[in-house]
Amino acid sequence: MEFQFLGSEAAGPTLRLDHEEFAYAGKFVMSSTGKTVTREEGTLVGAVAFSEDTTDPTAVRLRYVTVRERCRGEGIGPRLLRFTAEALAEEYDTVEIAVNNPIAYEACYRAGFVYTGEQAGIAELRMCYAPFDRDDERYRSGFLPFRERDLPPAHERLCDRYEESAPPAVVDAP
């Protein structure tokens, strides 16, 4: 698997993704965000869009993450997120992401992000990149806001599974 930093928002990279295979495909056409991608045997299988935080020039926010439909569940998302965060952490003091469901929360945790205890936007949990700052209780507390929502069965099962167990390990940086 090949991971690539396409450029910062200043470079204006764009991607044309098939909307039937990638969630948020239209967001990657915009040139106002930086992008990273991963390919398998030359085929694009995942992408991340990011931009500098408008209120803090020392912070960057990961805006959109997408993995090809047929490749979901293979750990591509967490590895691509880790690759992106590692690259951006060299330039920014803070790398953040906001998640709106337990599956995204777990994927980000596996990539090295931790729950800040804050919510952003509409029903989104703020997470920051801190791969060596692991705390079981803080990890489990991130599932509590999701418990207050009507969740699809797969999301419910994920919340049930991690209420009492240890957090998943952080993936290695590619």
PAKEVEX-536915 format. One record per atom (N, C-alpha, C): residue in three letters; atom name; x, y, z. Coordinates in steps of 0.2 Angstrom, whole numbers, plus 5000, padded with zeros to 4 digits. Atoms other than C-alpha are relative to their C-alpha. Last residue first. Example, Ala and Ser with C-alpha at 12.3 -4.5 7.8 and 13.67 -1.06 7.14 Angstrom:
2
SER, N, 4996, 4994, 4999
SER, CA, 5068, 4995, 5036
SER, C, 4996, 5005, 5003
ALA, N, 5004, 4994, 5000
ALA, CA, 5062, 4978, 5039
ALA, C, 5004, 5006, 5000
//
This chain:
174
PRO, N, 4998, 5003, 5006
PRO, CA, 5015, 5018, 5037
PRO, C, 5007, 5003, 4998
ALA, N, 5000, 4995, 5006
ALA, CA, 5013, 5024, 5055
ALA, C, 5003, 4996, 4994
ASP, N, 4993, 4998, 5001
ASP, CA, 5009, 5008, 5066
ASP, C, 4999, 5006, 4994
VAL, N, 4996, 5003, 5006
VAL, CA, 4991, 5007, 5071
VAL, C, 5007, 5003, 4999
VAL, N, 4999, 4995, 5005
VAL, CA, 4986, 5012, 5089
VAL, C, 5004, 4996, 4994
ALA, N, 4994, 4998, 5001
ALA, CA, 4979, 4997, 5099
ALA, C, 5001, 5006, 4995
PRO, N, 4996, 5003, 5005
PRO, CA, 4961, 4996, 5103
PRO, C, 5007, 5003, 5000
PRO, N, 5000, 4997, 5006
PRO, CA, 4954, 5002, 5120
PRO, C, 5004, 4996, 4995
ALA, N, 4994, 4995, 5002
ALA, CA, 4952, 4991, 5134
ALA, C, 5000, 5002, 4993
SER, N, 4994, 5003, 5002
SER, CA, 4935, 4983, 5138
SER, C, 5005, 5005, 4999
GLU, N, 4996, 5004, 4995
GLU, CA, 4920, 4988, 5148
GLU, C, 5007, 4998, 4998
GLU, N, 5002, 4997, 4994
GLU, CA, 4910, 5001, 5137
GLU, C, 5005, 4997, 5006
TYR, N, 4994, 4996, 4997
TYR, CA, 4920, 4995, 5122
TYR, C, 4998, 5004, 5006
ARG, N, 4993, 5004, 5000
ARG, CA, 4909, 4981, 5115
ARG, C, 5005, 5004, 5004
ASP, N, 5001, 5005, 4995
ASP, CA, 4892, 4990, 5119
ASP, C, 5007, 4996, 5001
CYS, N, 5000, 4997, 4994
CYS, CA, 4897, 5005, 5109
CYS, C, 5000, 4995, 5006
LEU, N, 4993, 4997, 4998
LEU, CA, 4902, 4995, 5095
LEU, C, 5000, 5003, 5006
ARG, N, 4996, 5006, 4999
ARG, CA, 4886, 4985, 5095
ARG, C, 5007, 5002, 5002
GLU, N, 5001, 5002, 4993
GLU, CA, 4876, 5001, 5096
GLU, C, 5004, 4994, 5002
HIS, N, 4997, 4995, 4996
HIS, CA, 4885, 5007, 5080
HIS, C, 4999, 4999, 5007
ALA, N, 4993, 5001, 5000
ALA, CA, 4881, 4991, 5071
ALA, C, 5004, 5005, 5004
PRO, N, 4998, 5006, 4996
PRO, CA, 4863, 4992, 5076
PRO, C, 5008, 4999, 5000
PRO, N, 5001, 5006, 5004
PRO, CA, 4860, 5010, 5069
PRO, C, 5003, 4994, 5004
LEU, N, 4995, 5002, 5004
LEU, CA, 4860, 5023, 5083
LEU, C, 4998, 4994, 4996
ASP, N, 5003, 5006, 5003
ASP, CA, 4847, 5034, 5091
ASP, C, 5005, 4997, 4995
ARG, N, 5003, 4999, 5007
ARG, CA, 4857, 5046, 5101
ARG, C, 4997, 4993, 4998
GLU, N, 5005, 4996, 5000
GLU, CA, 4862, 5048, 5119
GLU, C, 4996, 5000, 4994
ARG, N, 5006, 5004, 4996
ARG, CA, 4873, 5033, 5119
ARG, C, 4994, 5004, 5000
PHE, N, 5003, 5003, 5005
PHE, CA, 4884, 5043, 5106
PHE, C, 4994, 4996, 5003
PRO, N, 5005, 4995, 5004
PRO, CA, 4888, 5056, 5119
PRO, C, 4996, 4996, 4995
LEU, N, 5006, 4997, 4996
LEU, CA, 4894, 5042, 5131
LEU, C, 4996, 5004, 4995
PHE, N, 5006, 5004, 5002
PHE, CA, 4906, 5033, 5118
PHE, C, 4994, 5003, 5003
GLY, N, 5002, 4998, 5006
GLY, CA, 4920, 5046, 5121
GLY, C, 4994, 4996, 4997
SER, N, 5004, 4994, 4999
SER, CA, 4920, 5042, 5139
SER, C, 4998, 5003, 4993
ARG, N, 5007, 5002, 4999
ARG, CA, 4927, 5025, 5135
ARG, C, 4995, 5006, 5000
TYR, N, 5002, 5004, 5006
TYR, CA, 4943, 5032, 5128
TYR, C, 4992, 4998, 5000
ARG, N, 5001, 4995, 5005
ARG, CA, 4945, 5044, 5142
ARG, C, 4997, 4997, 4994
GLU, N, 5007, 4996, 4998
GLU, CA, 4943, 5030, 5154
GLU, C, 4998, 5005, 4995
ASP, N, 5006, 5005, 5001
ASP, CA, 4956, 5019, 5145
ASP, C, 4994, 5004, 5001
ASP, N, 5004, 5001, 4993
ASP, CA, 4969, 5033, 5144
ASP, C, 4994, 4996, 4999
ARG, N, 5005, 5005, 5000
ARG, CA, 4982, 5034, 5130
ARG, C, 4997, 4999, 5007
ASP, N, 5004, 4998, 4994
ASP, CA, 4993, 5049, 5127
ASP, C, 4994, 4996, 5000
PHE, N, 4997, 5003, 4994
PHE, CA, 5006, 5042, 5116
PHE, C, 4996, 5002, 5006
PRO, N, 4999, 5007, 5000
PRO, CA, 4997, 5044, 5099
PRO, C, 5003, 4997, 5006
ALA, N, 4996, 5001, 4994
ALA, CA, 4991, 5062, 5103
ALA, C, 5001, 4992, 5001
TYR, N, 4995, 5005, 5001
TYR, CA, 4982, 5068, 5088
TYR, C, 5005, 5000, 5006
CYS, N, 4993, 4997, 5002
CYS, CA, 4967, 5078, 5094
CYS, C, 5005, 4994, 4999
MET, N, 4995, 5004, 4999
MET, CA, 4948, 5073, 5094
MET, C, 5007, 5003, 4998
ARG, N, 4993, 4997, 5002
ARG, CA, 4933, 5084, 5095
ARG, C, 5005, 4995, 5002
LEU, N, 4995, 5001, 4994
LEU, CA, 4916, 5074, 5096
LEU, C, 5007, 5003, 4997
GLU, N, 4993, 5003, 5002
GLU, CA, 4903, 5079, 5083
GLU, C, 5004, 5001, 5006
ALA, N, 4999, 5007, 4998
ALA, CA, 4884, 5081, 5087
ALA, C, 5007, 4997, 4998
ILE, N, 5006, 5004, 4998
ILE, CA, 4881, 5097, 5077
ILE, C, 5002, 4993, 5002
GLY, N, 5005, 5001, 5005
GLY, CA, 4897, 5107, 5077
GLY, C, 4994, 4997, 5003
ALA, N, 5000, 4995, 5005
ALA, CA, 4910, 5103, 5090
ALA, C, 4994, 4999, 4995
GLN, N, 5003, 5001, 5006
GLN, CA, 4910, 5093, 5106
GLN, C, 5000, 5006, 4995
GLU, N, 5004, 4995, 5003
GLU, CA, 4923, 5093, 5119
GLU, C, 4996, 4998, 4994
GLY, N, 5006, 4998, 4995
GLY, CA, 4930, 5080, 5130
GLY, C, 4996, 5005, 4998
THR, N, 4999, 4994, 4996
THR, CA, 4946, 5080, 5120
THR, C, 4995, 5002, 5006
TYR, N, 5006, 4995, 4998
TYR, CA, 4944, 5063, 5114
TYR, C, 5002, 5005, 5004
VAL, N, 5003, 5001, 4993
VAL, CA, 4961, 5055, 5108
VAL, C, 4994, 5005, 5001
PHE, N, 5004, 4994, 4997
PHE, CA, 4968, 5053, 5091
PHE, C, 4997, 4998, 5006
GLY, N, 4996, 4996, 4995
GLY, CA, 4982, 5040, 5087
GLY, C, 4996, 5006, 5003
ALA, N, 4995, 4996, 5004
ALA, CA, 4975, 5031, 5071
ALA, C, 5005, 5005, 5005
ARG, N, 4995, 5005, 5002
ARG, CA, 4966, 5018, 5082
ARG, C, 5006, 5003, 4996
TYR, N, 4996, 5002, 4994
TYR, CA, 4957, 5032, 5091
TYR, C, 5006, 4995, 4997
CYS, N, 4996, 4995, 4998
CYS, CA, 4952, 5039, 5074
CYS, C, 5004, 4998, 5006
ALA, N, 4995, 5000, 5005
ALA, CA, 4945, 5022, 5068
ALA, C, 5005, 5006, 5002
GLU, N, 4995, 5006, 4999
GLU, CA, 4936, 5020, 5085
GLU, C, 5006, 5001, 4995
TYR, N, 4996, 4998, 4994
TYR, CA, 4928, 5038, 5083
TYR, C, 5005, 4994, 5002
ALA, N, 4995, 4995, 5002
ALA, CA, 4923, 5035, 5065
ALA, C, 5004, 5001, 5006
ILE, N, 4995, 5003, 5004
ILE, CA, 4914, 5019, 5070
ILE, C, 5006, 5005, 4998
PRO, N, 4995, 5005, 4996
PRO, CA, 4906, 5027, 5085
PRO, C, 5005, 4997, 4995
ASN, N, 5003, 5007, 4998
ASN, CA, 4898, 5041, 5075
ASN, C, 5005, 4996, 5003
ASN, N, 5007, 5000, 4998
ASN, CA, 4900, 5060, 5072
ASN, C, 4997, 4993, 5001
VAL, N, 5004, 5006, 5003
VAL, CA, 4918, 5063, 5072
VAL, C, 4993, 5000, 5002
ALA, N, 5007, 5001, 4997
ALA, CA, 4928, 5079, 5073
ALA, C, 4997, 4994, 4997
ILE, N, 5005, 5002, 5004
ILE, CA, 4947, 5080, 5069
ILE, C, 4994, 4999, 5004
GLU, N, 5006, 5001, 4998
GLU, CA, 4962, 5089, 5075
GLU, C, 4995, 4997, 4995
VAL, N, 5003, 5003, 5006
VAL, CA, 4981, 5091, 5072
VAL, C, 4993, 4997, 5003
THR, N, 5006, 5004, 4999
THR, CA, 4989, 5103, 5084
THR, C, 4997, 4997, 4994
ASP, N, 5000, 5002, 4993
ASP, CA, 5006, 5110, 5085
ASP, C, 4995, 4996, 5001
TYR, N, 5005, 4997, 4995
TYR, CA, 5007, 5111, 5066
TYR, C, 5001, 4997, 5007
GLU, N, 5001, 4993, 5002
GLU, CA, 5021, 5108, 5053
GLU, C, 4996, 5003, 5005
GLU, N, 4993, 4997, 5001
GLU, CA, 5029, 5091, 5058
GLU, C, 4999, 5007, 4999
ALA, N, 4997, 4998, 4994
ALA, CA, 5012, 5086, 5065
ALA, C, 5007, 5003, 5000
LEU, N, 5002, 4993, 4998
LEU, CA, 5005, 5087, 5048
LEU, C, 5003, 5002, 5006
ALA, N, 4997, 4995, 5005
ALA, CA, 5015, 5072, 5041
ALA, C, 4998, 5007, 5002
GLU, N, 4993, 5000, 5000
GLU, CA, 5011, 5061, 5056
GLU, C, 5003, 5006, 4996
ALA, N, 4998, 4996, 4993
ALA, CA, 4993, 5066, 5056
ALA, C, 5007, 5001, 5001
THR, N, 5002, 4993, 5001
THR, CA, 4991, 5061, 5037
THR, C, 5002, 5004, 5007
PHE, N, 4995, 4998, 5004
PHE, CA, 5000, 5044, 5040
PHE, C, 4999, 5008, 4999
ARG, N, 4993, 4999, 4997
ARG, CA, 4990, 5041, 5055
ARG, C, 5005, 5003, 4996
LEU, N, 5000, 4995, 4995
LEU, CA, 4974, 5045, 5046
LEU, C, 5006, 5001, 5004
LEU, N, 4999, 4994, 5004
LEU, CA, 4979, 5034, 5031
LEU, C, 4999, 5006, 5005
ARG, N, 4993, 5000, 5003
ARG, CA, 4982, 5019, 5043
ARG, C, 5001, 5007, 4996
PRO, N, 4995, 4998, 4995
PRO, CA, 4966, 5022, 5052
PRO, C, 5007, 5001, 4998
GLY, N, 5001, 4993, 4997
GLY, CA, 4956, 5023, 5036
GLY, C, 5005, 5001, 5006
ILE, N, 4997, 4995, 5004
ILE, CA, 4964, 5008, 5028
ILE, C, 4999, 5007, 5003
GLY, N, 4995, 4996, 4997
GLY, CA, 4960, 4996, 5042
GLY, C, 5004, 5005, 4996
GLU, N, 4994, 5003, 5001
GLU, CA, 4951, 4983, 5031
GLU, C, 5006, 5004, 5004
GLY, N, 4999, 5006, 4995
GLY, CA, 4934, 4987, 5037
GLY, C, 5006, 4997, 5000
ARG, N, 5001, 4998, 4993
ARG, CA, 4930, 4997, 5021
ARG, C, 5001, 4994, 5005
CYS, N, 4994, 5000, 4996
CYS, CA, 4939, 4992, 5005
CYS, C, 4998, 5001, 5008
ARG, N, 4998, 5007, 4999
ARG, CA, 4923, 4988, 4995
ARG, C, 5006, 4999, 5004
GLU, N, 5006, 5004, 4997
GLU, CA, 4916, 5006, 4998
GLU, C, 5003, 4993, 5001
ARG, N, 5004, 5004, 5005
ARG, CA, 4932, 5015, 4994
ARG, C, 4996, 4995, 5003
VAL, N, 4997, 5007, 5002
VAL, CA, 4938, 5024, 5010
VAL, C, 4996, 4997, 4995
THR, N, 5004, 5005, 5004
THR, CA, 4934, 5042, 5014
THR, C, 5004, 4994, 4998
VAL, N, 4996, 5006, 5000
VAL, CA, 4940, 5055, 5027
VAL, C, 4995, 4995, 4996
TYR, N, 5004, 5006, 5003
TYR, CA, 4934, 5073, 5027
TYR, C, 5005, 4994, 4999
ARG, N, 5007, 4999, 5001
ARG, CA, 4939, 5088, 5037
ARG, C, 4996, 4994, 4997
LEU, N, 5001, 5004, 5005
LEU, CA, 4956, 5085, 5046
LEU, C, 4992, 5000, 4998
ARG, N, 5006, 5004, 4999
ARG, CA, 4959, 5101, 5055
ARG, C, 4999, 4995, 4994
VAL, N, 5003, 5002, 5007
VAL, CA, 4975, 5110, 5056
VAL, C, 4995, 4995, 5002
ALA, N, 5004, 5006, 5000
ALA, CA, 4982, 5120, 5071
ALA, C, 4997, 4998, 4993
THR, N, 4996, 5006, 4998
THR, CA, 4996, 5132, 5073
THR, C, 4996, 4994, 5000
PRO, N, 4995, 5002, 5005
PRO, CA, 4987, 5145, 5063
PRO, C, 5005, 4995, 5002
ASP, N, 4994, 5001, 4997
ASP, CA, 4972, 5146, 5076
ASP, C, 5005, 4997, 4994
THR, N, 5000, 4996, 4994
THR, CA, 4955, 5153, 5072
THR, C, 5007, 4999, 5003
THR, N, 5001, 4993, 5001
THR, CA, 4954, 5148, 5054
THR, C, 5001, 5004, 5006
ASP, N, 5005, 4998, 4996
ASP, CA, 4961, 5130, 5057
ASP, C, 5000, 5008, 4999
GLU, N, 4998, 4997, 4994
GLU, CA, 4972, 5125, 5043
GLU, C, 4994, 5003, 5004
SER, N, 4999, 4993, 5000
SER, CA, 4964, 5113, 5031
SER, C, 5002, 5003, 5006
PHE, N, 4999, 4996, 4994
PHE, CA, 4962, 5095, 5028
PHE, C, 5001, 5007, 4998
ALA, N, 5000, 4993, 5002
ALA, CA, 4955, 5082, 5015
ALA, C, 5001, 5004, 5007
VAL, N, 5001, 4996, 4994
VAL, CA, 4959, 5063, 5018
VAL, C, 5001, 5007, 4997
ALA, N, 4998, 4993, 5001
ALA, CA, 4958, 5050, 5004
ALA, C, 4998, 5004, 5006
GLY, N, 5001, 4996, 4995
GLY, CA, 4957, 5031, 5002
GLY, C, 5002, 5007, 4999
VAL, N, 5005, 5003, 4995
VAL, CA, 4957, 5017, 4990
VAL, C, 4998, 5004, 5006
LEU, N, 5002, 4996, 4995
LEU, CA, 4965, 5025, 4974
LEU, C, 4995, 4996, 5005
THR, N, 5007, 4998, 4999
THR, CA, 4971, 5011, 4963
THR, C, 4999, 5004, 5006
GLY, N, 5002, 4995, 5005
GLY, CA, 4989, 5009, 4958
GLY, C, 4993, 5003, 5001
GLU, N, 4999, 5002, 5007
GLU, CA, 4991, 4992, 4966
GLU, C, 4998, 5006, 4995
GLU, N, 4998, 5007, 5000
GLU, CA, 4984, 4999, 4982
GLU, C, 5000, 4997, 4993
ARG, N, 5002, 5004, 5006
ARG, CA, 4983, 5018, 4984
ARG, C, 5003, 4992, 5001
THR, N, 4997, 5007, 5000
THR, CA, 4982, 5029, 4998
THR, C, 4998, 4996, 4994
VAL, N, 5003, 5005, 5003
VAL, CA, 4979, 5048, 4998
VAL, C, 5004, 4993, 5001
THR, N, 4995, 5006, 5000
THR, CA, 4983, 5064, 5006
THR, C, 4996, 4994, 4998
LYS, N, 5002, 5006, 5000
LYS, CA, 4975, 5081, 5003
LYS, C, 5005, 4995, 5001
GLY, N, 4995, 5004, 5001
GLY, CA, 4975, 5099, 5007
GLY, C, 4998, 4993, 4999
THR, N, 4998, 5004, 4994
THR, CA, 4959, 5109, 5006
THR, C, 5007, 4996, 4997
SER, N, 4999, 4996, 4994
SER, CA, 4953, 5124, 4996
SER, C, 5003, 4996, 5006
SER, N, 4993, 4999, 4999
SER, CA, 4955, 5115, 4979
SER, C, 5002, 5004, 5006
MET, N, 4998, 4994, 4998
MET, CA, 4938, 5107, 4980
MET, C, 5007, 5001, 5000
VAL, N, 4999, 4996, 5006
VAL, CA, 4935, 5091, 4970
VAL, C, 5003, 5007, 5002
PHE, N, 4993, 5001, 5002
PHE, CA, 4938, 5081, 4986
PHE, C, 5001, 5004, 4994
LYS, N, 4995, 4996, 4996
LYS, CA, 4922, 5087, 4994
LYS, C, 5007, 5000, 4998
GLY, N, 5001, 4993, 5003
GLY, CA, 4911, 5080, 4980
GLY, C, 5005, 5005, 5004
ALA, N, 4996, 5000, 5006
ALA, CA, 4917, 5062, 4985
ALA, C, 5000, 5008, 4997
TYR, N, 4997, 4993, 5001
TYR, CA, 4910, 5064, 5002
TYR, C, 5004, 5001, 4994
ALA, N, 5004, 4995, 4997
ALA, CA, 4908, 5045, 5003
ALA, C, 5003, 5007, 5000
PHE, N, 4997, 4997, 4995
PHE, CA, 4917, 5035, 4990
PHE, C, 4995, 5005, 5003
GLU, N, 4995, 5004, 4997
GLU, CA, 4912, 5021, 4978
GLU, C, 5003, 5004, 5006
GLU, N, 5003, 5007, 4998
GLU, CA, 4896, 5028, 4971
GLU, C, 5004, 4996, 5004
HIS, N, 5005, 4999, 4995
HIS, CA, 4902, 5046, 4971
HIS, C, 4997, 4994, 5002
ASP, N, 5006, 5003, 5002
ASP, CA, 4917, 5041, 4960
ASP, C, 4995, 5000, 5006
LEU, N, 5002, 5007, 4997
LEU, CA, 4931, 5052, 4966
LEU, C, 4993, 4998, 4997
ARG, N, 5006, 5002, 5003
ARG, CA, 4939, 5067, 4956
ARG, C, 4998, 4993, 5002
LEU, N, 5001, 5007, 5001
LEU, CA, 4953, 5073, 4967
LEU, C, 4993, 5000, 4997
THR, N, 5007, 5002, 5000
THR, CA, 4960, 5091, 4969
THR, C, 5000, 4993, 4998
PRO, N, 5001, 5006, 5004
PRO, CA, 4976, 5098, 4975
PRO, C, 4993, 4998, 5000
GLY, N, 5006, 5001, 5003
GLY, CA, 4976, 5116, 4980
GLY, C, 4999, 4994, 4996
ALA, N, 4999, 5004, 5007
ALA, CA, 4994, 5119, 4983
ALA, C, 4994, 4999, 4996
ALA, N, 4998, 4995, 5004
ALA, CA, 4989, 5132, 4997
ALA, C, 5002, 4997, 4993
GLU, N, 5005, 4997, 5003
GLU, CA, 4978, 5118, 5004
GLU, C, 5003, 5006, 4996
SER, N, 5004, 4996, 4995
SER, CA, 4993, 5108, 5007
SER, C, 4994, 5003, 4997
GLY, N, 4999, 4993, 4999
GLY, CA, 4999, 5095, 4995
GLY, C, 4996, 5003, 5005
LEU, N, 5001, 4997, 5006
LEU, CA, 4997, 5077, 4988
LEU, C, 5002, 5008, 5000
PHE, N, 5002, 4993, 4998
PHE, CA, 5004, 5068, 5003
PHE, C, 5000, 5004, 4993
GLN, N, 4998, 4994, 5004
GLN, CA, 5005, 5050, 4997
GLN, C, 4997, 5006, 5003
PHE, N, 5003, 4994, 4997
PHE, CA, 5003, 5033, 5005
PHE, C, 5003, 5006, 4997
GLU, N, 4996, 4994, 5001
GLU, CA, 5007, 5017, 4995
GLU, C, 4996, 5006, 5003
MET, N, 5004, 4994, 5000
MET, CA, 5000, 5000, 5000
MET, C, 5004, 5006, 5000
//
